[in-house]
Every structure is written in structure tokens, then in C-alpha cells.
Amino acid sequence: MSKAAASSPSGWLNRKTLVYITVAVVVIAVGLAIHFANTGAISNAAQTVNPDATKIKVGSTAPTFSITSNAGPFDLASVNTPVFLEVFASWCPHCQHEVPIVDALAKQYAGRVAFIGVSGSPYGIDGSSPENQADINEWVQKLNVTYPIAFDPDLKIANEYLQGGYPTIVMIDSNKVVRYVNSGELTPPELQTALNGILSSHS
């Protein structure tokens, strides 16, 4: 670039525009970083990822837990059927999309599989305030959830079972062995195949 071009009004404007664009990109990047740091989660097409999640393995003994749901007490140790556990976040869109699928499965396998959904995020349905029972009640009413849902204020179950994203689905056989673990928006055929496999091996 010649000295004349560099000192021209158009050259100055181009440099000024470039500075504005750079600043805007930096501001957006910082804002996203702060958001992810606050929520501990990153949303993608299939799931909402929790980078701090623990890992449980298929074939391991399921960590025992007991909790009170909107359908009454739920004690893993006393359940004689396979268990379908969903760990969700009330603010998570992927969890909301999965509700009709889990709801239909709960009706299809009623009496053969015990279904339970448990809150697994410290943040409420608005994504920022602390989770409380009112958020869970709103979740149930808003999405017309019919399978049992429990509020876990201490996140004890999530600390044991959350696989890597919301929602996390864990299937436990009647011998209290983990037989299936996955996260994200899962399809009915995939979940049905896993459930049928568990039921057929323990019939």
C-alpha cells in the first residue's frame, strides 16, 4: 500500500472498521466464556454437555440412592424391576425434547420397569437462579410429565450418575447392575432395544 493510500480517508475508515469488528468479536467471545463458566454447560445439537460430569460404566454396580418424587418415595435398593433413571436439567432444551419419549416409554413398560427422573443441575428453569422445588413443579406442569420426577437439592444422584450431558439416561437391571448409559436426545428405538435386552436377560 502506498503512503497516499494509507493516509487516505478510505484507508483510515477501513482500519477503523476492522478495529470495531475485532472488538465486537472479543466481546462476544468473552460473553460466551462467562456464560459457560456460570452454567458449566455447553449446548450442541444433541445434548447439553457438562464438562465436570462423572463417569459410570456399564457392568458396574449401580450406586444406591433413595429420594422422594412427586409419586412418593423411591428407593433403588427396594425396587424389584429394572430401573430407568433420567438425570435432567430443567433449563435444558434437550431434556425438554426428551420428555415425550421417556413419558411414552414409561407408559409402555409400566409394571415391568420403574421410571424416575431426577434433577441434576444447580440452576433453575431460567438457567441462572438456584434450582428449587418450584422449578421442578413448573417443569412437570409445563411439559405434562407423567412419570415420577424428583428434586435433588444436593445433586447426590447427579454426582453419581451424570454421564457427560443432559439428559443422562441410565438403565439398571433388577440385580442393580448398570446395563446402559447414554446422554443427549435419544430415540425411542434405541431406548426400547436397551430396555428389551435388559428385560429378556432377566425374565
PyMOL commands that place a pseudoatom at each C-alpha (Angstrom):
pseudoatom trace, name=CA, resn=MET, resi=1, chain=A, elem=C, hetatm=0, pos=[0.000, 0.000, 0.000]
pseudoatom trace, name=CA, resn=SER, resi=2, chain=A, elem=C, hetatm=0, pos=[1.348, 3.453, -0.929]
pseudoatom trace, name=CA, resn=LYS, resi=3, chain=A, elem=C, hetatm=0, pos=[1.695, 6.257, 1.585]
pseudoatom trace, name=CA, resn=ALA, resi=4, chain=A, elem=C, hetatm=0, pos=[-1.082, 8.080, -0.209]
pseudoatom trace, name=CA, resn=ALA, resi=5, chain=A, elem=C, hetatm=0, pos=[-3.459, 5.127, 0.154]
pseudoatom trace, name=CA, resn=ALA, resi=6, chain=A, elem=C, hetatm=0, pos=[-2.505, 4.588, 3.779]
pseudoatom trace, name=CA, resn=SER, resi=7, chain=A, elem=C, hetatm=0, pos=[-3.251, 8.198, 4.639]
pseudoatom trace, name=CA, resn=SER, resi=8, chain=A, elem=C, hetatm=0, pos=[-6.462, 8.426, 2.589]
pseudoatom trace, name=CA, resn=PRO, resi=9, chain=A, elem=C, hetatm=0, pos=[-9.864, 8.695, 4.317]
pseudoatom trace, name=CA, resn=SER, resi=10, chain=A, elem=C, hetatm=0, pos=[-10.957, 5.345, 2.887]
pseudoatom trace, name=CA, resn=GLY, resi=11, chain=A, elem=C, hetatm=0, pos=[-7.852, 3.587, 4.250]
pseudoatom trace, name=CA, resn=TRP, resi=12, chain=A, elem=C, hetatm=0, pos=[-8.429, 5.156, 7.682]
pseudoatom trace, name=CA, resn=LEU, resi=13, chain=A, elem=C, hetatm=0, pos=[-12.082, 4.065, 7.630]
pseudoatom trace, name=CA, resn=ASN, resi=14, chain=A, elem=C, hetatm=0, pos=[-11.113, 0.507, 6.704]
pseudoatom trace, name=CA, resn=ARG, resi=15, chain=A, elem=C, hetatm=0, pos=[-8.724, 0.309, 9.647]
pseudoatom trace, name=CA, resn=LYS, resi=16, chain=A, elem=C, hetatm=0, pos=[-11.350, 1.804, 11.971]
pseudoatom trace, name=CA, resn=THR, resi=17, chain=A, elem=C, hetatm=0, pos=[-13.963, -0.713, 10.798]
pseudoatom trace, name=CA, resn=LEU, resi=18, chain=A, elem=C, hetatm=0, pos=[-11.511, -3.566, 11.352]
pseudoatom trace, name=CA, resn=VAL, resi=19, chain=A, elem=C, hetatm=0, pos=[-10.883, -2.384, 14.912]
pseudoatom trace, name=CA, resn=TYR, resi=20, chain=A, elem=C, hetatm=0, pos=[-14.633, -2.252, 15.629]
pseudoatom trace, name=CA, resn=ILE, resi=21, chain=A, elem=C, hetatm=0, pos=[-15.128, -5.758, 14.258]
pseudoatom trace, name=CA, resn=THR, resi=22, chain=A, elem=C, hetatm=0, pos=[-12.213, -7.124, 16.304]
pseudoatom trace, name=CA, resn=VAL, resi=23, chain=A, elem=C, hetatm=0, pos=[-13.551, -5.544, 19.492]
pseudoatom trace, name=CA, resn=ALA, resi=24, chain=A, elem=C, hetatm=0, pos=[-17.031, -6.930, 18.814]
pseudoatom trace, name=CA, resn=VAL, resi=25, chain=A, elem=C, hetatm=0, pos=[-15.682, -10.462, 18.304]
pseudoatom trace, name=CA, resn=VAL, resi=26, chain=A, elem=C, hetatm=0, pos=[-13.679, -10.269, 21.524]
pseudoatom trace, name=CA, resn=VAL, resi=27, chain=A, elem=C, hetatm=0, pos=[-16.707, -9.026, 23.491]
pseudoatom trace, name=CA, resn=ILE, resi=28, chain=A, elem=C, hetatm=0, pos=[-18.874, -11.860, 22.160]
pseudoatom trace, name=CA, resn=ALA, resi=29, chain=A, elem=C, hetatm=0, pos=[-16.205, -14.456, 22.944]
pseudoatom trace, name=CA, resn=VAL, resi=30, chain=A, elem=C, hetatm=0, pos=[-15.806, -13.157, 26.494]
pseudoatom trace, name=CA, resn=GLY, resi=31, chain=A, elem=C, hetatm=0, pos=[-19.568, -13.161, 26.979]
pseudoatom trace, name=CA, resn=LEU, resi=32, chain=A, elem=C, hetatm=0, pos=[-19.849, -16.773, 25.860]
pseudoatom trace, name=CA, resn=ALA, resi=33, chain=A, elem=C, hetatm=0, pos=[-16.960, -17.808, 28.089]
pseudoatom trace, name=CA, resn=ILE, resi=34, chain=A, elem=C, hetatm=0, pos=[-18.628, -16.177, 31.094]
pseudoatom trace, name=CA, resn=HIS, resi=35, chain=A, elem=C, hetatm=0, pos=[-21.935, -17.879, 30.280]
pseudoatom trace, name=CA, resn=PHE, resi=36, chain=A, elem=C, hetatm=0, pos=[-20.344, -21.320, 30.037]
pseudoatom trace, name=CA, resn=ALA, resi=37, chain=A, elem=C, hetatm=0, pos=[-18.364, -20.741, 33.213]
pseudoatom trace, name=CA, resn=ASN, resi=38, chain=A, elem=C, hetatm=0, pos=[-21.540, -19.806, 35.063]
pseudoatom trace, name=CA, resn=THR, resi=39, chain=A, elem=C, hetatm=0, pos=[-23.676, -22.692, 33.813]
pseudoatom trace, name=CA, resn=GLY, resi=40, chain=A, elem=C, hetatm=0, pos=[-20.959, -25.319, 33.494]
pseudoatom trace, name=CA, resn=ALA, resi=41, chain=A, elem=C, hetatm=0, pos=[-22.672, -26.454, 30.317]
pseudoatom trace, name=CA, resn=ILE, resi=42, chain=A, elem=C, hetatm=0, pos=[-22.328, -26.161, 26.572]
pseudoatom trace, name=CA, resn=SER, resi=43, chain=A, elem=C, hetatm=0, pos=[-25.302, -26.716, 24.282]
pseudoatom trace, name=CA, resn=ASN, resi=44, chain=A, elem=C, hetatm=0, pos=[-24.961, -28.555, 20.984]
pseudoatom trace, name=CA, resn=ALA, resi=45, chain=A, elem=C, hetatm=0, pos=[-27.321, -30.274, 18.560]
pseudoatom trace, name=CA, resn=ALA, resi=46, chain=A, elem=C, hetatm=0, pos=[-27.783, -33.443, 20.588]
pseudoatom trace, name=CA, resn=GLN, resi=47, chain=A, elem=C, hetatm=0, pos=[-27.218, -32.669, 24.230]
pseudoatom trace, name=CA, resn=THR, resi=48, chain=A, elem=C, hetatm=0, pos=[-26.159, -30.109, 26.790]
pseudoatom trace, name=CA, resn=VAL, resi=49, chain=A, elem=C, hetatm=0, pos=[-22.664, -31.079, 27.859]
pseudoatom trace, name=CA, resn=ASN, resi=50, chain=A, elem=C, hetatm=0, pos=[-21.490, -30.909, 31.448]
pseudoatom trace, name=CA, resn=PRO, resi=51, chain=A, elem=C, hetatm=0, pos=[-17.653, -30.982, 31.394]
pseudoatom trace, name=CA, resn=ASP, resi=52, chain=A, elem=C, hetatm=0, pos=[-17.483, -31.746, 35.127]
pseudoatom trace, name=CA, resn=ALA, resi=53, chain=A, elem=C, hetatm=0, pos=[-19.645, -34.863, 34.910]
pseudoatom trace, name=CA, resn=THR, resi=54, chain=A, elem=C, hetatm=0, pos=[-18.560, -38.155, 36.439]
pseudoatom trace, name=CA, resn=LYS, resi=55, chain=A, elem=C, hetatm=0, pos=[-18.412, -41.411, 34.515]
pseudoatom trace, name=CA, resn=ILE, resi=56, chain=A, elem=C, hetatm=0, pos=[-20.123, -44.640, 35.402]
pseudoatom trace, name=CA, resn=LYS, resi=57, chain=A, elem=C, hetatm=0, pos=[-19.555, -47.812, 33.441]
pseudoatom trace, name=CA, resn=VAL, resi=58, chain=A, elem=C, hetatm=0, pos=[-21.823, -50.464, 32.050]
pseudoatom trace, name=CA, resn=GLY, resi=59, chain=A, elem=C, hetatm=0, pos=[-21.379, -53.610, 34.120]
pseudoatom trace, name=CA, resn=SER, resi=60, chain=A, elem=C, hetatm=0, pos=[-20.646, -51.779, 37.352]
pseudoatom trace, name=CA, resn=THR, resi=61, chain=A, elem=C, hetatm=0, pos=[-22.845, -51.943, 40.424]
pseudoatom trace, name=CA, resn=ALA, resi=62, chain=A, elem=C, hetatm=0, pos=[-25.297, -49.070, 40.466]
pseudoatom trace, name=CA, resn=PRO, resi=63, chain=A, elem=C, hetatm=0, pos=[-24.712, -46.591, 43.305]
pseudoatom trace, name=CA, resn=THR, resi=64, chain=A, elem=C, hetatm=0, pos=[-27.636, -46.892, 45.682]
pseudoatom trace, name=CA, resn=PHE, resi=65, chain=A, elem=C, hetatm=0, pos=[-29.946, -43.935, 46.251]
pseudoatom trace, name=CA, resn=SER, resi=66, chain=A, elem=C, hetatm=0, pos=[-33.295, -43.047, 47.717]
pseudoatom trace, name=CA, resn=ILE, resi=67, chain=A, elem=C, hetatm=0, pos=[-35.328, -39.929, 47.021]
pseudoatom trace, name=CA, resn=THR, resi=68, chain=A, elem=C, hetatm=0, pos=[-38.872, -38.644, 47.275]
pseudoatom trace, name=CA, resn=SER, resi=69, chain=A, elem=C, hetatm=0, pos=[-40.561, -37.982, 43.948]
pseudoatom trace, name=CA, resn=ASN, resi=70, chain=A, elem=C, hetatm=0, pos=[-43.919, -36.455, 43.134]
pseudoatom trace, name=CA, resn=ALA, resi=71, chain=A, elem=C, hetatm=0, pos=[-45.220, -40.038, 43.082]
pseudoatom trace, name=CA, resn=GLY, resi=72, chain=A, elem=C, hetatm=0, pos=[-43.822, -40.889, 46.515]
pseudoatom trace, name=CA, resn=PRO, resi=73, chain=A, elem=C, hetatm=0, pos=[-40.589, -42.376, 47.914]
pseudoatom trace, name=CA, resn=PHE, resi=74, chain=A, elem=C, hetatm=0, pos=[-38.207, -44.115, 45.518]
pseudoatom trace, name=CA, resn=ASP, resi=75, chain=A, elem=C, hetatm=0, pos=[-35.564, -46.453, 46.953]
pseudoatom trace, name=CA, resn=LEU, resi=76, chain=A, elem=C, hetatm=0, pos=[-33.335, -48.180, 44.397]
pseudoatom trace, name=CA, resn=ALA, resi=77, chain=A, elem=C, hetatm=0, pos=[-32.463, -50.999, 46.793]
pseudoatom trace, name=CA, resn=SER, resi=78, chain=A, elem=C, hetatm=0, pos=[-36.105, -51.973, 47.236]
pseudoatom trace, name=CA, resn=VAL, resi=79, chain=A, elem=C, hetatm=0, pos=[-37.117, -51.907, 43.547]
pseudoatom trace, name=CA, resn=ASN, resi=80, chain=A, elem=C, hetatm=0, pos=[-37.508, -55.428, 42.155]
pseudoatom trace, name=CA, resn=THR, resi=81, chain=A, elem=C, hetatm=0, pos=[-37.682, -54.472, 38.476]
pseudoatom trace, name=CA, resn=PRO, resi=82, chain=A, elem=C, hetatm=0, pos=[-35.173, -52.813, 36.147]
pseudoatom trace, name=CA, resn=VAL, resi=83, chain=A, elem=C, hetatm=0, pos=[-34.897, -49.049, 36.628]
pseudoatom trace, name=CA, resn=PHE, resi=84, chain=A, elem=C, hetatm=0, pos=[-34.859, -46.308, 34.008]
pseudoatom trace, name=CA, resn=LEU, resi=85, chain=A, elem=C, hetatm=0, pos=[-33.133, -43.281, 35.532]
pseudoatom trace, name=CA, resn=GLU, resi=86, chain=A, elem=C, hetatm=0, pos=[-33.115, -39.886, 33.822]
pseudoatom trace, name=CA, resn=VAL, resi=87, chain=A, elem=C, hetatm=0, pos=[-30.884, -37.112, 35.185]
pseudoatom trace, name=CA, resn=PHE, resi=88, chain=A, elem=C, hetatm=0, pos=[-32.069, -33.825, 33.719]
pseudoatom trace, name=CA, resn=ALA, resi=89, chain=A, elem=C, hetatm=0, pos=[-31.717, -30.056, 33.994]
pseudoatom trace, name=CA, resn=SER, resi=90, chain=A, elem=C, hetatm=0, pos=[-34.992, -28.129, 33.998]
pseudoatom trace, name=CA, resn=TRP, resi=91, chain=A, elem=C, hetatm=0, pos=[-33.467, -25.363, 31.820]
pseudoatom trace, name=CA, resn=CYS, resi=92, chain=A, elem=C, hetatm=0, pos=[-32.068, -27.823, 29.251]
pseudoatom trace, name=CA, resn=PRO, resi=93, chain=A, elem=C, hetatm=0, pos=[-33.894, -27.789, 25.873]
pseudoatom trace, name=CA, resn=HIS, resi=94, chain=A, elem=C, hetatm=0, pos=[-32.638, -31.284, 25.056]
pseudoatom trace, name=CA, resn=CYS, resi=95, chain=A, elem=C, hetatm=0, pos=[-34.158, -32.594, 28.278]
pseudoatom trace, name=CA, resn=GLN, resi=96, chain=A, elem=C, hetatm=0, pos=[-37.443, -30.950, 27.349]
pseudoatom trace, name=CA, resn=HIS, resi=97, chain=A, elem=C, hetatm=0, pos=[-37.356, -32.585, 23.918]
pseudoatom trace, name=CA, resn=GLU, resi=98, chain=A, elem=C, hetatm=0, pos=[-36.738, -35.988, 25.517]
pseudoatom trace, name=CA, resn=VAL, resi=99, chain=A, elem=C, hetatm=0, pos=[-39.707, -35.810, 27.907]
pseudoatom trace, name=CA, resn=PRO, resi=100, chain=A, elem=C, hetatm=0, pos=[-42.376, -37.100, 25.455]
pseudoatom trace, name=CA, resn=ILE, resi=101, chain=A, elem=C, hetatm=0, pos=[-40.130, -40.038, 24.552]
pseudoatom trace, name=CA, resn=VAL, resi=102, chain=A, elem=C, hetatm=0, pos=[-39.483, -41.025, 28.165]
pseudoatom trace, name=CA, resn=ASP, resi=103, chain=A, elem=C, hetatm=0, pos=[-43.132, -40.445, 29.027]
pseudoatom trace, name=CA, resn=ALA, resi=104, chain=A, elem=C, hetatm=0, pos=[-44.296, -42.811, 26.277]
pseudoatom trace, name=CA, resn=LEU, resi=105, chain=A, elem=C, hetatm=0, pos=[-41.778, -45.462, 27.346]
pseudoatom trace, name=CA, resn=ALA, resi=106, chain=A, elem=C, hetatm=0, pos=[-42.888, -45.195, 30.970]
pseudoatom trace, name=CA, resn=LYS, resi=107, chain=A, elem=C, hetatm=0, pos=[-46.444, -45.974, 29.885]
pseudoatom trace, name=CA, resn=GLN, resi=108, chain=A, elem=C, hetatm=0, pos=[-45.351, -48.765, 27.533]
pseudoatom trace, name=CA, resn=TYR, resi=109, chain=A, elem=C, hetatm=0, pos=[-43.221, -50.519, 30.175]
pseudoatom trace, name=CA, resn=ALA, resi=110, chain=A, elem=C, hetatm=0, pos=[-45.427, -49.791, 33.188]
pseudoatom trace, name=CA, resn=GLY, resi=111, chain=A, elem=C, hetatm=0, pos=[-45.192, -52.576, 35.748]
pseudoatom trace, name=CA, resn=ARG, resi=112, chain=A, elem=C, hetatm=0, pos=[-42.048, -54.014, 34.151]
pseudoatom trace, name=CA, resn=VAL, resi=113, chain=A, elem=C, hetatm=0, pos=[-39.617, -51.090, 34.514]
pseudoatom trace, name=CA, resn=ALA, resi=114, chain=A, elem=C, hetatm=0, pos=[-39.529, -48.417, 37.218]
pseudoatom trace, name=CA, resn=PHE, resi=115, chain=A, elem=C, hetatm=0, pos=[-39.020, -44.936, 35.770]
pseudoatom trace, name=CA, resn=ILE, resi=116, chain=A, elem=C, hetatm=0, pos=[-37.641, -41.988, 37.739]
pseudoatom trace, name=CA, resn=GLY, resi=117, chain=A, elem=C, hetatm=0, pos=[-36.440, -38.547, 36.620]
pseudoatom trace, name=CA, resn=VAL, resi=118, chain=A, elem=C, hetatm=0, pos=[-34.134, -36.632, 38.947]
pseudoatom trace, name=CA, resn=SER, resi=119, chain=A, elem=C, hetatm=0, pos=[-32.981, -33.020, 38.746]
pseudoatom trace, name=CA, resn=GLY, resi=120, chain=A, elem=C, hetatm=0, pos=[-29.250, -32.771, 38.211]
pseudoatom trace, name=CA, resn=SER, resi=121, chain=A, elem=C, hetatm=0, pos=[-28.337, -29.096, 37.887]
pseudoatom trace, name=CA, resn=PRO, resi=122, chain=A, elem=C, hetatm=0, pos=[-27.824, -26.365, 40.484]
pseudoatom trace, name=CA, resn=TYR, resi=123, chain=A, elem=C, hetatm=0, pos=[-29.600, -23.894, 38.177]
pseudoatom trace, name=CA, resn=GLY, resi=124, chain=A, elem=C, hetatm=0, pos=[-33.339, -23.427, 37.908]
pseudoatom trace, name=CA, resn=ILE, resi=125, chain=A, elem=C, hetatm=0, pos=[-35.624, -23.423, 34.917]
pseudoatom trace, name=CA, resn=ASP, resi=126, chain=A, elem=C, hetatm=0, pos=[-34.476, -19.892, 33.997]
pseudoatom trace, name=CA, resn=GLY, resi=127, chain=A, elem=C, hetatm=0, pos=[-30.890, -21.148, 33.693]
pseudoatom trace, name=CA, resn=SER, resi=128, chain=A, elem=C, hetatm=0, pos=[-29.396, -18.808, 36.288]
pseudoatom trace, name=CA, resn=SER, resi=129, chain=A, elem=C, hetatm=0, pos=[-31.194, -18.809, 39.654]
pseudoatom trace, name=CA, resn=PRO, resi=130, chain=A, elem=C, hetatm=0, pos=[-30.713, -21.677, 42.142]
pseudoatom trace, name=CA, resn=GLU, resi=131, chain=A, elem=C, hetatm=0, pos=[-32.863, -24.729, 41.453]
pseudoatom trace, name=CA, resn=ASN, resi=132, chain=A, elem=C, hetatm=0, pos=[-35.767, -25.302, 43.844]
pseudoatom trace, name=CA, resn=GLN, resi=133, chain=A, elem=C, hetatm=0, pos=[-38.888, -27.424, 44.147]
pseudoatom trace, name=CA, resn=ALA, resi=134, chain=A, elem=C, hetatm=0, pos=[-40.966, -24.785, 42.359]
pseudoatom trace, name=CA, resn=ASP, resi=135, chain=A, elem=C, hetatm=0, pos=[-38.782, -25.199, 39.247]
pseudoatom trace, name=CA, resn=ILE, resi=136, chain=A, elem=C, hetatm=0, pos=[-39.438, -28.932, 39.248]
pseudoatom trace, name=CA, resn=ASN, resi=137, chain=A, elem=C, hetatm=0, pos=[-43.169, -28.392, 39.719]
pseudoatom trace, name=CA, resn=GLU, resi=138, chain=A, elem=C, hetatm=0, pos=[-43.155, -25.962, 36.793]
pseudoatom trace, name=CA, resn=TRP, resi=139, chain=A, elem=C, hetatm=0, pos=[-41.171, -28.467, 34.713]
pseudoatom trace, name=CA, resn=VAL, resi=140, chain=A, elem=C, hetatm=0, pos=[-43.757, -31.180, 35.358]
pseudoatom trace, name=CA, resn=GLN, resi=141, chain=A, elem=C, hetatm=0, pos=[-46.724, -28.931, 34.615]
pseudoatom trace, name=CA, resn=LYS, resi=142, chain=A, elem=C, hetatm=0, pos=[-45.221, -27.211, 31.585]
pseudoatom trace, name=CA, resn=LEU, resi=143, chain=A, elem=C, hetatm=0, pos=[-44.229, -30.469, 29.891]
pseudoatom trace, name=CA, resn=ASN, resi=144, chain=A, elem=C, hetatm=0, pos=[-47.099, -32.637, 31.175]
pseudoatom trace, name=CA, resn=VAL, resi=145, chain=A, elem=C, hetatm=0, pos=[-44.714, -35.189, 32.652]
pseudoatom trace, name=CA, resn=THR, resi=146, chain=A, elem=C, hetatm=0, pos=[-46.485, -38.280, 33.983]
pseudoatom trace, name=CA, resn=TYR, resi=147, chain=A, elem=C, hetatm=0, pos=[-43.533, -40.428, 35.112]
pseudoatom trace, name=CA, resn=PRO, resi=148, chain=A, elem=C, hetatm=0, pos=[-42.139, -39.792, 38.639]
pseudoatom trace, name=CA, resn=ILE, resi=149, chain=A, elem=C, hetatm=0, pos=[-39.956, -36.701, 38.987]
pseudoatom trace, name=CA, resn=ALA, resi=150, chain=A, elem=C, hetatm=0, pos=[-37.786, -35.820, 41.992]
pseudoatom trace, name=CA, resn=PHE, resi=151, chain=A, elem=C, hetatm=0, pos=[-35.942, -32.702, 43.109]
pseudoatom trace, name=CA, resn=ASP, resi=152, chain=A, elem=C, hetatm=0, pos=[-32.443, -33.491, 44.389]
pseudoatom trace, name=CA, resn=PRO, resi=153, chain=A, elem=C, hetatm=0, pos=[-31.213, -30.300, 46.110]
pseudoatom trace, name=CA, resn=ASP, resi=154, chain=A, elem=C, hetatm=0, pos=[-27.821, -31.793, 46.982]
pseudoatom trace, name=CA, resn=LEU, resi=155, chain=A, elem=C, hetatm=0, pos=[-27.228, -33.244, 43.497]
pseudoatom trace, name=CA, resn=LYS, resi=156, chain=A, elem=C, hetatm=0, pos=[-26.160, -36.524, 45.093]
pseudoatom trace, name=CA, resn=ILE, resi=157, chain=A, elem=C, hetatm=0, pos=[-27.661, -38.641, 42.328]
pseudoatom trace, name=CA, resn=ALA, resi=158, chain=A, elem=C, hetatm=0, pos=[-26.231, -36.446, 39.576]
pseudoatom trace, name=CA, resn=ASN, resi=159, chain=A, elem=C, hetatm=0, pos=[-22.801, -36.679, 41.176]
pseudoatom trace, name=CA, resn=GLU, resi=160, chain=A, elem=C, hetatm=0, pos=[-23.024, -40.460, 40.898]
pseudoatom trace, name=CA, resn=TYR, resi=161, chain=A, elem=C, hetatm=0, pos=[-24.801, -40.899, 37.590]
pseudoatom trace, name=CA, resn=LEU, resi=162, chain=A, elem=C, hetatm=0, pos=[-24.413, -37.882, 35.292]
pseudoatom trace, name=CA, resn=GLN, resi=163, chain=A, elem=C, hetatm=0, pos=[-22.556, -39.250, 32.297]
pseudoatom trace, name=CA, resn=GLY, resi=164, chain=A, elem=C, hetatm=0, pos=[-21.440, -36.243, 30.290]
pseudoatom trace, name=CA, resn=GLY, resi=165, chain=A, elem=C, hetatm=0, pos=[-24.503, -34.298, 29.345]
pseudoatom trace, name=CA, resn=TYR, resi=166, chain=A, elem=C, hetatm=0, pos=[-28.133, -33.513, 29.995]
pseudoatom trace, name=CA, resn=PRO, resi=167, chain=A, elem=C, hetatm=0, pos=[-30.207, -35.536, 29.854]
pseudoatom trace, name=CA, resn=THR, resi=168, chain=A, elem=C, hetatm=0, pos=[-28.339, -38.637, 31.012]
pseudoatom trace, name=CA, resn=ILE, resi=169, chain=A, elem=C, hetatm=0, pos=[-30.209, -41.934, 30.752]
pseudoatom trace, name=CA, resn=VAL, resi=170, chain=A, elem=C, hetatm=0, pos=[-29.114, -44.873, 32.898]
pseudoatom trace, name=CA, resn=MET, resi=171, chain=A, elem=C, hetatm=0, pos=[-30.744, -48.303, 32.881]
pseudoatom trace, name=CA, resn=ILE, resi=172, chain=A, elem=C, hetatm=0, pos=[-30.180, -50.586, 35.843]
pseudoatom trace, name=CA, resn=ASP, resi=173, chain=A, elem=C, hetatm=0, pos=[-31.213, -54.244, 35.876]
pseudoatom trace, name=CA, resn=SER, resi=174, chain=A, elem=C, hetatm=0, pos=[-33.023, -55.977, 38.715]
pseudoatom trace, name=CA, resn=ASN, resi=175, chain=A, elem=C, hetatm=0, pos=[-29.674, -57.122, 40.141]
pseudoatom trace, name=CA, resn=LYS, resi=176, chain=A, elem=C, hetatm=0, pos=[-28.658, -53.455, 40.485]
pseudoatom trace, name=CA, resn=VAL, resi=177, chain=A, elem=C, hetatm=0, pos=[-26.087, -53.633, 37.697]
pseudoatom trace, name=CA, resn=VAL, resi=178, chain=A, elem=C, hetatm=0, pos=[-25.747, -50.747, 35.228]
pseudoatom trace, name=CA, resn=ARG, resi=179, chain=A, elem=C, hetatm=0, pos=[-26.690, -52.062, 31.787]
pseudoatom trace, name=CA, resn=TYR, resi=180, chain=A, elem=C, hetatm=0, pos=[-26.996, -48.902, 29.719]
pseudoatom trace, name=CA, resn=VAL, resi=181, chain=A, elem=C, hetatm=0, pos=[-25.628, -45.355, 29.932]
pseudoatom trace, name=CA, resn=ASN, resi=182, chain=A, elem=C, hetatm=0, pos=[-26.020, -42.578, 27.393]
pseudoatom trace, name=CA, resn=SER, resi=183, chain=A, elem=C, hetatm=0, pos=[-26.737, -38.882, 27.187]
pseudoatom trace, name=CA, resn=GLY, resi=184, chain=A, elem=C, hetatm=0, pos=[-28.471, -36.474, 24.864]
pseudoatom trace, name=CA, resn=GLU, resi=185, chain=A, elem=C, hetatm=0, pos=[-31.650, -36.719, 22.821]
pseudoatom trace, name=CA, resn=LEU, resi=186, chain=A, elem=C, hetatm=0, pos=[-32.050, -40.450, 22.356]
pseudoatom trace, name=CA, resn=THR, resi=187, chain=A, elem=C, hetatm=0, pos=[-34.517, -42.139, 20.000]
pseudoatom trace, name=CA, resn=PRO, resi=188, chain=A, elem=C, hetatm=0, pos=[-37.344, -44.463, 21.042]
pseudoatom trace, name=CA, resn=PRO, resi=189, chain=A, elem=C, hetatm=0, pos=[-35.926, -47.437, 19.066]
pseudoatom trace, name=CA, resn=GLU, resi=190, chain=A, elem=C, hetatm=0, pos=[-32.545, -47.146, 20.795]
pseudoatom trace, name=CA, resn=LEU, resi=191, chain=A, elem=C, hetatm=0, pos=[-34.088, -46.958, 24.252]
pseudoatom trace, name=CA, resn=GLN, resi=192, chain=A, elem=C, hetatm=0, pos=[-36.591, -49.726, 23.501]
pseudoatom trace, name=CA, resn=THR, resi=193, chain=A, elem=C, hetatm=0, pos=[-33.820, -52.018, 22.306]
pseudoatom trace, name=CA, resn=ALA, resi=194, chain=A, elem=C, hetatm=0, pos=[-31.872, -51.448, 25.521]
pseudoatom trace, name=CA, resn=LEU, resi=195, chain=A, elem=C, hetatm=0, pos=[-34.960, -51.976, 27.691]
pseudoatom trace, name=CA, resn=ASN, resi=196, chain=A, elem=C, hetatm=0, pos=[-35.998, -55.128, 25.852]
pseudoatom trace, name=CA, resn=GLY, resi=197, chain=A, elem=C, hetatm=0, pos=[-32.474, -56.506, 26.191]
pseudoatom trace, name=CA, resn=ILE, resi=198, chain=A, elem=C, hetatm=0, pos=[-32.498, -55.961, 29.950]
pseudoatom trace, name=CA, resn=LEU, resi=199, chain=A, elem=C, hetatm=0, pos=[-35.945, -57.476, 30.354]
pseudoatom trace, name=CA, resn=SER, resi=200, chain=A, elem=C, hetatm=0, pos=[-35.176, -60.537, 28.218]
pseudoatom trace, name=CA, resn=SER, resi=201, chain=A, elem=C, hetatm=0, pos=[-31.985, -61.311, 30.112]
pseudoatom trace, name=CA, resn=HIS, resi=202, chain=A, elem=C, hetatm=0, pos=[-33.737, -61.164, 33.478]
pseudoatom trace, name=CA, resn=SER, resi=203, chain=A, elem=C, hetatm=0, pos=[-37.078, -62.745, 32.626]
for i in range(1, 203): cmd.bond("trace and resi %d" % i, "trace and resi %d" % (i + 1))
show_as sticks, trace
zoom trace
